[in-house]
């Protein structure tokens, strides 16, 4: 068990700011992917970043109690 491992010192504003930053980064990767001529390796990089950031956003929204997200694992 992880008792004592967590600080619980984050407030809603901090989590919401993190969501906004993650969405912004995701959007930058998506824009780059759609608007530029990229090599296969560069495309894969941006797609991986987009998918990872989607997971971050979903997990943060779930932790804030977003009613549209039943589980961040789905």
Number of C-alpha atoms within 10 A of each C-alpha: 4 5 5 6 7 7 6 6 6 8 9 10 9 10 15 15 11 15 19 12 14 20 17 13 15 22 14 14 19 16 12 15 18 11 8 9 10 13 9 8 8 13 18 13 13 19 15 13 16 21 11 14 21 16 16 18 20 21 18 18 19 17 14 13 11 13 9 9 14 11 13 15 9 7
